[in-house]
Amino acid sequence: VQVHSRISLLSWVTEKMQQALRTLDIQYQDLPQIYRCVQHLSAIETTLQQCELWHMTKLDVLSGQFRNAALRLERLAPQGAETIITPPELPRREMNQPKKSEESPQPVFA
């Protein structure tokens, strides 16, 4: 009974988050938060897939919406911007290393 209740609650929260995400005006500055959401949803996905409950929560649809939002924002990156938003999936040691000037940033989800 507890598992069913939790899955129902996750499904309801997912629907509400999908509705809210559709109404938001997401800007390039929001990209770090989008990356964080994708990272957290991936962690939840891993746990729920072990229990074979991932698709029952409809979190896969929400995760797709966040990934699409990230793709859209990556394409809107300001031309010649000196600050590059780094996705949180990269290990910390890579994020702290200085970048070579000839390297160009690669989109995360492309």
C-alpha positions as CSV (number, residue, x, y, z in Angstrom):
1,V,0.0,0.0,0.0
2,Q,2.9,2.4,0.8
3,V,4.6,1.9,-2.5
4,H,1.4,2.5,-4.4
5,S,0.7,5.7,-2.4
6,R,4.2,7.0,-3.0
7,I,4.0,6.2,-6.8
8,S,0.6,8.0,-6.9
9,L,2.0,11.0,-5.1
10,L,5.1,11.1,-7.4
11,S,2.8,10.9,-10.4
12,W,0.7,13.7,-9.2
13,V,3.7,15.9,-8.4
14,T,5.1,15.1,-11.9
15,E,1.9,16.3,-13.6
16,K,1.9,19.5,-11.6
17,M,5.6,20.1,-12.4
18,Q,4.9,19.5,-16.1
19,Q,2.1,22.0,-16.1
20,A,4.3,24.6,-14.3
21,L,7.2,24.0,-16.6
22,R,5.0,24.7,-19.7
23,T,4.0,28.1,-18.3
24,L,7.5,29.3,-17.4
25,D,9.5,31.7,-19.5
26,I,12.9,30.0,-19.2
27,Q,15.9,32.1,-20.1
28,Y,19.6,31.3,-20.7
29,Q,20.4,32.4,-17.2
30,D,18.2,29.5,-15.9
31,L,20.4,26.8,-17.6
32,P,22.3,25.9,-14.3
33,Q,19.0,25.2,-12.6
34,I,17.8,23.2,-15.6
35,Y,21.0,21.1,-15.5
36,R,20.5,20.6,-11.7
37,C,16.9,19.4,-12.3
38,V,18.1,17.0,-15.0
39,Q,20.8,15.7,-12.6
40,H,18.4,15.1,-9.8
41,L,15.8,13.4,-12.1
42,S,18.6,11.1,-13.3
43,A,19.4,10.1,-9.7
44,I,15.7,9.5,-9.1
45,E,15.4,7.5,-12.4
46,T,18.3,5.2,-11.3
47,T,16.6,4.4,-8.0
48,L,13.2,3.9,-9.5
49,Q,14.5,1.8,-12.4
50,Q,16.0,-0.6,-9.9
51,C,12.5,-1.1,-8.5
52,E,11.0,-1.1,-12.0
53,L,8.7,1.9,-11.1
54,W,10.2,4.6,-13.3
55,H,7.5,4.7,-16.0
56,M,4.7,4.5,-13.5
57,T,5.6,7.9,-12.1
58,K,5.6,9.7,-15.5
59,L,9.0,11.2,-14.5
60,D,10.4,10.2,-17.9
61,V,8.2,12.7,-19.6
62,L,9.2,15.4,-17.1
63,S,12.9,14.5,-17.6
64,G,12.4,14.8,-21.4
65,Q,10.9,18.3,-20.9
66,F,13.9,19.4,-18.9
67,R,16.3,18.0,-21.4
68,N,14.5,19.7,-24.3
69,A,14.6,23.0,-22.3
70,A,18.3,22.6,-21.8
71,L,18.8,21.9,-25.5
72,R,16.8,25.0,-26.4
73,L,18.8,27.1,-24.0
74,E,22.1,25.8,-25.2
75,R,21.2,26.9,-28.7
76,L,20.4,30.4,-27.3
77,A,23.8,30.8,-25.8
78,P,25.0,34.4,-26.3
79,Q,27.5,34.7,-29.1
80,G,31.0,35.4,-27.8
81,A,30.0,35.1,-24.2
82,E,33.1,34.7,-21.9
83,T,31.2,32.9,-19.2
84,I,30.2,29.4,-20.1
85,I,27.6,27.6,-18.0
86,T,29.0,24.2,-17.2
87,P,26.6,21.3,-16.6
88,P,26.8,19.8,-13.2
89,E,27.3,16.2,-14.6
90,L,31.0,16.9,-15.3
91,P,33.3,15.8,-12.5
92,R,34.5,18.7,-10.2
93,R,38.1,18.2,-11.2
94,E,37.3,18.8,-14.9
95,M,35.2,21.9,-14.0
96,N,38.1,23.5,-12.0
97,Q,40.8,22.9,-14.7
98,P,41.5,26.0,-16.9
99,K,40.2,25.6,-20.4
100,K,42.4,26.0,-23.4
101,S,41.5,29.1,-25.5
102,E,41.1,27.1,-28.7
103,E,38.5,24.7,-27.2
104,S,34.9,25.5,-28.0
105,P,32.1,24.5,-25.5
106,Q,30.1,21.5,-26.5
107,P,26.4,21.2,-25.7
108,V,25.6,18.6,-23.1
109,F,22.6,17.0,-24.8
110,A,23.4,17.4,-28.4
